[in-house]
């Protein structure tokens, strides 16, 4: 319920409709107040005096003393109820006594003392007349000596009528609000399209285009957004093609340089040059692979492989590695593999690259560590969770969120011991996401870091 409320609270059509409802509410209150005041004035000044005069004529027709027969005739032909209360006779045209609870009578205002003639020749003054009633009826009371005559005019079932009017008004109000919401939502549909389109573009889908639904200001804005996305996509594609072309062209001279270095006499300088050339070749390979993984359509060459065999195969490549300045005298890598593992459909080449980068990163940051890095793998929630943990110095919390950004390095001063170009973890993240998974990094200063790749057992992108 809270989620639904927040969704409507953030909805532009809902907020516009709410403003419309508030405005309508105060307008209706103003109209009702004005109409009520006007009708009250009209009732007191125009309608009620005529009704009073009408009942006075009926009262005169019955006579004084009251003529029961004439009262019966008038009750049949007129929409009024007549009640007579006297010492010798009582009469009720409805058959039941008149209910006078909560009824107060007052004499007509603005009328002078005058004689009121009756049909039988008798007369009385208007001061003997008084009026009372409620919203559902009006009552004229006439005191004729020992007799009291009541004339009742019913206004219908006011409460039931008011209730019906209220429910009808509510129904039409809801219908109008629903129609208004539909119209507003339809008018603002381009805004929703832009919101969805910008979100997809922000996720990297620059080939997405927002549909143009109308030829107005919003339509022009949508067209501008699409043009901007196209321009950005073109610039990024040009940059990517240039980077790929340059990286590819650099491979040939690097290969020739490596061959030439191998022909030199072995020395410290020759070894240093060979190592630099290897680093440059690795950097070019990582750049090429990163750009391929950043493409709009990443194609994975999936084959069925066993994760445990793949992990141990990659770990064997580091069997001869040394920890620079390491205090550990044990194995280079330790394993905590919860077997058995089912065969998984993975891109073996790219998963090997992911494992190499994670293991190399752990070994690089294990200098001065008392323990060797640990490779952990197990199945949880239909997901292969593969982690590489080192026991080095750890990483400050402010760097964790940026470690998977390209060319970001927590240590700005790169050395051979802490070398790297800031592409390894970025590439690991791209490979994990291409398999439908994710890369999670955690670290504690002084205790070490853990890099975890989570790969779904069944994910086909």
NORZIRA-V911696 format. One line per field, one symbol per residue. phi: phi as a letter, one per 30 degrees, with the letter a starting at -180 (. if undefined). psi: psi as a letter, one per 40 degrees, with the letter a starting at -180 (. if undefined). burial: + if it has 9 or more other ideal C-beta (glycine too) atoms within 8 Angstrom, else -. Layout:
# NORZIRA-V911696
phi=???
psi=???
burial=???
This chain:
# NORZIRA-V911696
phi=.dddddddddddedddddddddddedddedddddddddddddddcbdeddddddddddedddjbddcdddddddddccdbccbbbbdcabbbdcibdddcdicccbdecicddbdcdcdcjdabddddcbbakbdcabbccbccidcbcccccdcidddddddddddddddddddddddddddddddceedddddddddddddjddddbddccacbddddddddddddddddddddddddddddddddddddddddddddddddddadddddddddddddddddddddddddddddbdcccdbdbceddddddddddcdcdbddidddccddbcbbcdcdcddbdbdedddddddeddddddddccdiddbddcccbacbhhbdccbbcccddibdddcedcdcddicbdcdcdbddcdkcicddddddddddddicaccbbabeibkbbcbccbddbbbc
psi=dddddddddehdddddddddddddddddddddddddddddddddddddddddddddddddddihihhdddddddddeifihhhhhiddiiiheeeiihhehfhhiiiiiehihihhiideeiiiieeeiiiaaadeihhhhhhgbeihhhhhhheigddddddddddddddddddddddddddddddeddddddddddddddeegeehhhhheigadddddddddddddddddddddddddddddddddeddddddddddddeihhiddddddddddddddddddddddddddeidghhhghihihdddddddddddedeiihheieheaidiiighgiihiiihihdddddddddddddddddeeieidiiihhhhihhffhhhhihhifaeihideedeedeihehhdhdhhiddfiieeedddddddddddeeaihhhiihhedaihhhhhhidghh.
burial=------------+++++--++--------------------++----++-++--++-+++++++-+++-+++-++----+++++-+----+++----+----+-+--+-------+-++---++++-+++++---+++++++-+--+++++++----+--+---------------+--++--++--++++-++-+++-++----+-+-+-++----++-+++-++--++-++--+---+--++--+--++--+--++--+--+-----++-+++-+++++-++-++++++-+------+----+-++-++++++--+----+--+-+---++++-+---+--+-+++-++++++++++++++++++-+-+++++++-+---++++++++++-++---++--++---++----+---+-++++++++++++++++++-+-+-+----++++++++++-+--
